[in-house]
Amino acid sequence: MSRDQTLGALILLGAIVVIGIFGWLIYVPEYRIAALIIVAATAVVGVMGIIAWIGWTMATTPAPEPIGSIEEPEKSSSEEK
């Protein structure tokens, strides 16, 4: 298995474990509210993190150089004759 496949398998396994833990927490009455709070907080932090990253990228990326007027290519002396 390549390194990428190993990493993908680990991510898959981690996701399955988190789904299992969340499923268990949701069905245990003592932890139900805590599980929902954790999910909501993770969602808000994740979305705001992506928005912050986009803002940082836009703020720190220099503006592109303006495109000058498009000029016709110069004709060579052989084309003029």
N, C-alpha and C positions, 0 to 999 in steps of 0.2 A: 504494500500500500504506500502511495506517495505521501509526502508531508501534508499536502493540502487535503487529501482524503482523511488522514489521521485527525487533522484539526477539525474537519467537518464532522467526523464521527464523535469527537469530544463535545463539540457544540450541540449536536443532536442529543447526546446522552445528558448533557447538562440541562437542556430544555425539557427533556422528559422528566428529569428529577424535580425541576422547579414546578412543572405542571402537577406532579404527584403531591409535592408538599403543599401547593396551593389548594388542590382538591381536598386534601386531608384537613387543612386549616378551615376551609369554607364549611365543612360538614361537622366540625366540632363547635358546638355553640359558644364555648368560652373564647374561641379565637376568631369567630366569624367577622366581627367588626374590625379587629386588628388586621386581618387578611385583606379586607376591602380598603382599609386606610393605606396599607402598604402598596396595593395595586394602584390606587388613585395617585398616591405620591410619586410612585415610579413613573406613571404615565405623564404627569405634569412635568416632572424634572426631565424626562426624556425629550418631550416635545420642546420645552423651553431651551434645553441644551442644543437641540438641532437648530432652533431659531437663532440662538446666540452664536453658534458656529457660522451660520450663513451671514449674520451681521458682521462678525469679525472678518470673514473672508471678503465681504464687500468693502469694508472700511480699510483694509490693509492692502488690497490689490490696486496697483496703479491703473489709472485710466489709460485706455489704448490711445495710441497716436492717431490724430485725425487723418483721414484719408484726403489727400490733396485732390485737386481737380484732375480728372482723367484726360490726359493729352493723347492726341493721335500720334502713333509712332512715326518717327521721321522717315521719309522716303530716301532710299539710297539713290545715288547718282544713276545707277543703271535703270531704276524704275522710272525716273523722270524723263528719260529719252524715249 
